Amino acid sequence: MRSLLRPLVLAVAASCALTNLASAADSLKVADVVSAADLKAMIADAVSGLEKLVADEKAFAEADTRVRNSASVLAAFAQAASELEGASLSPEAARTLRQAAQDLAAAKEFGPAKAAFDRVVKAANGEAAAEPPAAIEWGKVARMHPSMEEMEQRATKLRRSLKRIRRPEEDAQMAASIGILGLVTYGDTHEVKDPADLPQWQAWAVELQEGMAKTAAAIREKDAAAATGHFEAAMKSCEKCHEKFQD
Ligand code: HEC
């Protein structure tokens, strides 16, 4: 009897393990995290913020890592636009913007940064490159360090704003921006050394995306208590993931 059951038990266990992997949390879709109207405003804000940082050589030098960080966020917004139905930019213009923002994020000198920023402006105005860049995966949109730093800074600002919601539009967009960076986090799994940990990584990234999407929705309802609840729940996923994966 034992010898007959054993293979069966093993087979069931194996298929459970497989289902576990297969049912690892799917990333949210862009449309679940941000609306086309919000994304349009967020892209415009990001571009005008960057404009000041690359206004001249002095501003660029003083901005230090803020150019890299802000351009990384803009690249993520552009990636979102490239996947969002009804986005203000065509997928071709959105991919052109994503590439230009990535080039700006990588620029070490003022000259190349300024050139990349000029391409950012054109693409943000809807002009696609003659040969638009191909689509890329979320995990390749921004480097982990700047996107984590931006999530941290944005979360700190948002936590303050949630005490009393004065600018629901702005605050909801701030929450949505962290949700979009959560799509980058989901895709960039290079810190996961053991493949068995992948579903856990993804689950926490999805928790973050969902929590920030709910935070944004509650802000729109001007429900500060609900927004704070969703926000703090989302922030728990940061902590849990750091505990396991941050070295
Ligand atoms: C799914 C996993 C995961 C989630 C979710 C996550 N992080 Fe991280 N975070 C990491 C890992 C891994 C590192 C370490 C990266 C490294 O060592 O280069 C890190 C590093 C950081 C850093 C240090 C900067 C750096 O790159 O070393 C900050 C700040 C940070 N995270 C903030 C946040 C905030 C804020 C949230 C939530 C809004 C968050 N993270 C969500 C995995 C995650």
Residues whose N, C-alpha, C, O or C-beta is under 5 A from the ligand:
A	BS01	HEC	M144 H145 M148 E149 M151 E152 A155 E191 W201 W204 A205 L208 S237 C238 C241 H242 F245 Q246 D247
